[in-house]
C-alpha cells in the first residue's frame, strides 16, 4: 500500500497519546513520594512523643496509671 501525505496537515496524535500517560505517571509518582515522606515524618513524630499528646490536642492526662 502507498500512503500519500497531504501537505500542510500535520497529525500530532502519536505524540500526544505517547506523552499523556508519561505525564500522568510522573504526577502520580510525585504524589506518592510526597505522601510517603509525610507519612514517615508523622510516624517519627508519634514515636518520639514518649506518651505526650501532640501540640494542640486535648485529651485525658495520665500520671501513675490514673487518667483524669
C-alpha positions in Angstrom: 0.0 0.0 0.0 1.2 3.5 -0.7 0.4 6.3 1.7 0.2 9.8 0.4 0.6 12.7 2.8 -1.2 15.9 2.2 0.9 18.9 2.6 0.1 21.2 5.5 -1.9 18.7 7.6 0.3 17.5 10.4 -1.1 14.9 12.7 0.4 15.0 16.3 -1.8 12.3 17.8 1.1 9.9 18.1 3.0 12.4 20.2 0.0 13.4 22.4 -1.0 9.8 23.0 2.6 8.9 24.0 3.2 11.8 26.3 -0.1 11.9 28.2 0.5 8.6 30.1 4.1 9.6 30.8 3.0 12.9 32.3 0.2 11.3 34.4 2.7 8.7 35.7 5.1 11.4 36.7 2.4 13.3 38.6 1.2 10.2 40.4 4.8 9.1 41.3 5.5 12.6 42.7 2.3 12.5 44.8 3.3 9.0 46.1 6.8 10.3 47.1 5.3 13.3 48.9 2.8 11.1 50.8 5.5 8.6 51.8 7.7 11.4 53.2 4.8 12.9 55.1 3.7 9.5 56.5 7.3 8.7 57.6 7.6 12.1 59.3 4.3 11.6 61.1 5.4 8.1 62.3 8.7 9.6 63.7 6.7 12.3 65.5 4.4 9.8 67.1 7.2 7.5 68.1 9.3 10.3 69.7 6.4 11.7 71.8 7.1 9.5 74.8 3.4 9.4 75.7 2.9 13.1 75.3 -0.1 14.4 73.3 0.7 16.3 70.1 0.6 20.1 70.4 -2.9 21.5 70.1 -4.5 18.2 71.0 -6.6 17.8 74.1 -7.5 14.7 76.0 -7.1 12.9 79.3 -3.9 13.4 81.2 -2.4 10.3 82.7 0.0 10.1 85.6 0.8 6.9 87.6 -1.8 4.9 85.7 -4.7 7.1 86.7 -6.3 9.2 84.0 -8.4 12.2 84.6 
